[in-house]
Amino acid sequence: MPHLLTVAVDLAAIAVLTYGVYYRRHRRRDMLLAYVGLNVGVLAVTMTLADATVAAGLGLGLFGVLSIIRLRSSEISQEEVAYYFVSLALGLVAGLAPDPAWVAPALAVLLVAVMAVGDHPRLHERYRRQEVTLDAVYPDERALTARLEQLLGAEVRKVVVQQTDLVRDQTRVDVRYRLRPAPAERRPQGAPAAEMLPARGDEAALVPAPRS
């Protein structure tokens, strides 16, 4: 019975993490199987090692070995790496089934809650990062920052120059910036309101309403 409860808690936690949190925010379907398979695989191996009275150090060693595996089929972002480690940790904690019995479910809830809050879209929603290649060399950092703010239409917070090519006259930078709030669109005072009037066929045209 304890094993069934542990498996149920782990499957519920990984389902909430992958389908309820990750997929709804990142929409990458191919990673779902990787996360679920990793979690269930680690759970099965850890439960087997625990039943065979293998030292807990071997379980931690398993965590270390799996943590250095790199998925070379496609590039994954740092956010997806975090989900990868949490999926692994959920299976390991549930498989070890520490005493008392409430510890594993509590840790599962904590891990899922941390990811749900830490990866929330409203947290630093206007902050961005990207690599930009400029068609000029900027020896002055202030001029470089001004050029990037002009291109991105944002407030540059940090610039890391990765490469300066004097032959091709290019500069490659890693820029972290904050989007400016969009200005509120206001209709000029006295401008006529617009309404939808029927046009040709089934189409509709947006035309100014006649003045009264």
C-alpha positions in Angstrom: 0.0 0.0 0.0 2.7 2.6 0.8 4.3 1.9 -2.6 1.0 2.4 -4.4 0.4 5.7 -2.6 3.9 6.8 -3.5 3.4 5.9 -7.2 0.1 7.7 -7.2 1.5 10.8 -5.7 4.5 10.9 -8.1 2.2 10.4 -11.1 -0.1 13.1 -10.0 2.8 15.5 -9.4 4.5 14.8 -12.7 1.1 15.2 -14.5 0.5 18.6 -12.9 4.1 19.7 -13.6 4.2 18.7 -17.3 0.6 19.1 -18.5 -0.7 21.7 -16.0 2.3 24.0 -15.8 4.9 23.3 -18.5 2.8 22.6 -21.6 0.3 25.4 -20.9 3.2 27.9 -20.8 5.8 26.6 -23.3 3.7 24.5 -25.7 6.5 22.1 -26.5 4.8 18.7 -26.9 7.9 16.7 -27.6 9.3 17.4 -24.1 6.3 15.9 -22.3 7.3 12.3 -23.1 10.9 13.1 -22.0 9.8 14.5 -18.7 7.3 11.8 -17.9 9.6 9.0 -19.1 12.5 10.3 -17.0 10.3 10.6 -13.9 8.8 7.2 -14.1 12.1 5.6 -15.0 13.9 7.1 -12.1 11.0 6.1 -9.8 11.2 2.5 -10.9 14.9 2.2 -10.6 15.0 4.0 -7.2 12.2 1.8 -5.8 14.1 -1.3 -7.0 17.3 -0.2 -5.3 15.5 0.7 -2.1 13.8 -2.8 -2.0 17.2 -4.4 -2.5 18.5 -2.5 0.6 21.1 -0.7 -1.4 22.7 2.3 0.4 21.1 5.7 -0.2 24.4 6.9 -1.5 23.9 4.8 -4.6 20.6 6.6 -5.1 22.3 10.0 -4.9 24.9 8.7 -7.3 22.2 7.8 -9.7 20.9 11.3 -9.5 24.4 12.7 -10.2 24.8 10.4 -13.2 21.4 11.2 -14.7 22.0 15.0 -14.1 24.9 15.1 -16.5 23.0 13.6 -19.4 22.6 16.0 -22.2 19.8 15.7 -24.8 21.7 16.2 -28.0 18.8 15.7 -30.4 17.6 19.3 -29.9 18.6 22.3 -27.9 16.6 23.0 -24.7 16.3 26.2 -22.9 17.3 26.9 -19.3 13.7 26.8 -18.3 13.3 23.3 -19.8 16.5 22.2 -18.0 14.8 23.3 -14.7 11.8 21.1 -15.5 14.1 18.3 -16.4 15.8 18.4 -13.0 12.5 18.7 -11.1 11.1 15.7 -13.0 14.2 13.7 -12.0 13.9 14.9 -8.4 10.3 13.9 -8.1 11.0 10.4 -9.2 14.0 10.1 -6.9 12.2 11.4 -3.8 9.2 9.2 -4.4 11.3 6.1 -5.1 13.3 6.5 -1.9 10.1 7.0 0.1 11.6 8.7 3.2 10.1 8.4 6.6 7.6 9.7 7.7 5.2 8.9 4.9 4.1 12.6 4.4 7.6 13.8 3.5 7.6 12.6 -0.1 4.1 14.1 -0.9 5.1 17.3 0.8 8.3 17.6 -1.2 6.4 16.8 -4.4 3.9 19.6 -3.7 6.8 22.0 -2.8 8.7 21.2 -6.1 5.7 21.6 -8.3 4.6 24.8 -6.5 8.1 26.3 -6.9 8.1 25.7 -10.6 4.5 27.0 -11.0 5.5 30.3 -9.2 9.0 30.7 -10.5 8.0 30.2 -14.1 4.8 32.3 -13.9 4.4 34.5 -17.0 3.7 37.6 -14.9 7.0 37.3 -13.2 9.5 39.6 -15.0 7.1 39.4 -18.0 8.7 42.4 -19.8 12.3 41.2 -19.4 14.0 39.7 -22.5 17.3 38.3 -23.6 18.7 37.8 -27.1 21.8 37.7 -29.1 22.2 40.5 -31.6 24.6 41.0 -34.5 25.2 44.6 -35.4 26.6 45.7 -38.8 29.1 48.1 -37.2 31.8 48.2 -34.5 31.1 50.2 -31.4 34.2 50.8 -29.2 32.1 53.1 -27.0 29.7 51.1 -24.7 27.4 54.0 -24.4 27.0 54.3 -28.1 26.4 50.6 -28.3 23.7 50.7 -25.6 22.0 53.6 -27.4 22.0 51.8 -30.7 20.5 48.7 -29.1 17.8 50.7 -27.4 17.0 52.3 -30.7 16.8 48.9 -32.5 14.9 47.0 -29.8 12.7 49.9 -28.6 13.5 48.9 -25.0 15.5 49.8 -22.0 18.8 47.9 -22.1 19.9 46.6 -18.7 23.1 44.7 -19.6 25.2 44.2 -22.6 27.9 41.5 -23.0 30.1 41.9 -26.1 30.7 38.4 -27.4 32.7 39.2 -30.5 34.0 42.2 -32.3 34.9 41.5 -36.0 37.0 44.4 -37.5 37.3 42.6 -40.8 33.5 42.2 -41.4 32.7 45.3 -39.4 30.3 43.5 -37.1 29.7 43.3 -33.3 27.9 40.3 -31.7 26.4 41.0 -28.3 24.3 39.3 -25.7 21.8 41.9 -24.5 19.3 41.8 -21.6 16.6 44.4 -21.8 13.2 45.5 -20.4 10.3 46.2 -22.8 8.8 49.7 -22.4 5.1 49.8 -21.6 3.0 50.2 -24.7 1.6 53.7 -25.0 -2.2 53.9 -24.6 -3.9 54.5 -28.0 -6.1 57.5 -27.8 -8.4 58.8 -30.5 -7.8 62.5 -31.3 -10.3 64.8 -29.8 -13.0 65.7 -32.4 -12.2 62.8 -34.7 -15.3 60.9 -36.0 -16.0 57.6 -34.5 -15.8 54.6 -36.8 -18.5 52.0 -37.3 -18.8 48.9 -39.4 -20.9 49.4 -42.5 -21.7 46.6 -45.1 -19.6 46.6 -48.2 -19.4 44.3 -51.2 -20.5 40.7 -50.7 -20.0 39.3 -47.3 -17.1 41.7 -46.5 -17.3 44.7 -44.2 -15.5 48.0 -44.4 -14.4 50.3 -41.5 -15.6 53.8 -42.5 -16.1 57.0 -40.5 -19.5 57.6 -39.2 -21.3 60.6 -40.7 -21.3 63.8 -38.7 -24.6 64.7 -37.2 
